[in-house]
Amino acid sequence: MKKVLFVLVLVGGIFALSGCAKECKCTVKVNDKVVSEDTIKLDDGEKCSDFNNYKSLFGVSGEVKCSPIFF
């Protein structure tokens, strides 16, 4: 019973922290090669996934992928 309670608390903590990130680490790739990494600060109501983007044109692909920084 204690193990089940521990797992539930752990999962709840993960979900609680997922909405608390105030900064994101963003990686910019062109043709799957990293060209830039940067940290951005979020305003109220923004999520890291709001900045994710992918475009492809004439054989050149570009991608911005952002993930939250919790600690």
C-alpha positions in Angstrom: 0.0 0.0 0.0 2.9 2.4 0.8 4.4 1.7 -2.6 1.2 2.6 -4.4 0.8 5.8 -2.4 4.4 6.7 -3.2 3.9 6.2 -6.9 0.7 8.3 -6.9 2.5 11.1 -5.1 5.4 10.9 -7.4 3.2 11.0 -10.5 1.2 13.9 -9.1 4.4 15.8 -8.4 5.6 15.4 -12.0 2.3 16.7 -13.3 2.4 19.6 -10.8 5.9 20.6 -11.9 5.2 20.4 -15.6 3.2 23.6 -15.5 5.7 25.5 -13.3 8.6 25.9 -15.7 9.4 29.5 -16.2 12.3 28.9 -18.7 12.8 26.8 -21.8 15.9 25.5 -23.5 15.4 25.8 -27.2 17.4 24.1 -29.9 17.5 25.3 -33.5 18.3 22.7 -36.2 18.9 23.0 -39.9 18.9 19.7 -41.8 19.2 17.9 -38.5 22.3 19.7 -37.5 22.2 21.9 -34.3 23.0 25.5 -35.2 21.9 27.2 -32.0 20.8 26.6 -28.4 19.3 29.3 -26.2 17.3 29.7 -23.1 14.1 31.8 -23.1 11.9 33.1 -20.3 8.2 32.5 -20.5 5.5 35.1 -19.9 2.3 34.2 -18.1 0.2 31.7 -20.0 3.0 30.6 -22.4 4.3 27.1 -22.7 7.5 25.8 -24.1 5.6 23.9 -26.8 4.2 27.2 -28.1 7.7 27.8 -29.6 8.1 24.4 -31.3 8.1 24.8 -35.1 9.2 22.8 -38.2 9.4 24.1 -41.8 10.8 22.4 -45.0 11.3 24.2 -48.3 13.3 23.1 -51.4 15.0 20.3 -49.5 16.1 22.4 -46.5 14.4 21.7 -43.2 14.4 23.9 -40.1 13.2 23.0 -36.7 12.9 24.8 -33.4 12.3 22.5 -30.4 11.9 23.8 -26.9 11.8 21.9 -23.6 11.1 23.1 -20.1 13.8 23.7 -17.5 12.5 22.7 -14.1 15.5 23.3 -11.8 
